[in-house]
Amino acid sequence: MMHLIFQSGSNTDAARLNSAERLDGAAEDRGLAQTVGEYDTFFDVWSQRNGCAASDLIKPETGGRRIRSV
């Protein structure tokens, strides 16, 4: 079974994503992606390692939009 992971920002850096500490070369870039369902993006997590906010995709009760990776 293949697992697809939606990444954005610094997590799209191939060297970082495929480092020995993370996916050890197993990740493949599948290009741009878009969620099938509608979500909201919340920058509600602070990354101590990167010194910046990280986001979560949250399924709202109403509304939302399709989120794209860039």
C-alpha positions as CSV (number, residue, x, y, z in Angstrom):
1,M,0.0,0.0,0.0
2,M,1.3,3.4,-0.9
3,H,0.7,6.3,1.5
4,L,0.4,9.8,0.1
5,I,1.5,12.7,2.3
6,F,0.4,16.3,1.7
7,Q,3.5,18.5,2.4
8,S,4.1,22.2,2.1
9,G,6.7,24.8,2.8
10,S,10.1,23.5,4.0
11,N,8.7,20.0,4.1
12,T,8.8,19.9,0.3
13,D,12.6,20.1,0.3
14,A,13.7,16.7,-1.1
15,A,17.0,16.6,0.7
16,R,15.3,17.3,4.1
17,L,12.3,15.0,3.4
18,N,14.5,12.1,2.3
19,S,17.2,12.5,5.0
20,A,18.1,9.5,7.2
21,E,16.2,11.0,10.1
22,R,13.0,11.3,8.1
23,L,12.0,9.0,5.2
24,D,15.5,7.8,4.3
25,G,15.2,8.2,0.6
26,A,11.7,6.6,0.3
27,A,9.8,9.8,-0.6
28,E,9.0,10.6,-4.3
29,D,7.8,14.0,-5.5
30,R,4.4,13.5,-7.2
31,G,4.2,17.1,-8.2
32,L,1.5,19.6,-7.3
33,A,-1.5,18.3,-5.3
34,Q,-4.9,19.4,-4.2
35,T,-7.2,18.0,-1.6
36,V,-10.3,16.3,-2.8
37,G,-12.4,17.6,0.1
38,E,-12.7,21.1,1.4
39,Y,-10.6,22.2,4.4
40,D,-9.4,25.2,6.3
41,T,-5.7,25.9,6.9
42,F,-4.7,26.9,10.4
43,F,-1.2,27.9,11.4
44,D,-1.7,26.8,14.9
45,V,1.4,24.7,15.7
46,W,4.8,26.3,16.6
47,S,7.8,24.4,15.3
48,Q,10.7,24.7,17.7
49,R,13.1,23.2,15.2
50,N,12.3,25.6,12.4
51,G,11.3,28.6,14.5
52,C,8.1,29.2,12.7
53,A,4.4,28.3,12.6
54,A,3.3,25.1,11.0
55,S,-0.2,24.5,9.7
56,D,-2.9,21.8,10.0
57,L,-5.6,21.0,7.6
58,I,-8.9,21.0,9.5
59,K,-12.2,19.7,8.0
60,P,-14.8,22.4,8.9
61,E,-18.4,21.7,9.6
62,T,-19.4,24.2,6.9
63,G,-17.4,26.0,4.2
64,G,-13.8,25.4,3.5
65,R,-11.9,25.2,0.3
66,R,-9.7,22.8,-1.6
67,I,-6.1,23.3,-0.4
68,R,-3.2,23.1,-3.0
69,S,0.4,22.4,-2.5
70,V,2.8,24.9,-4.2
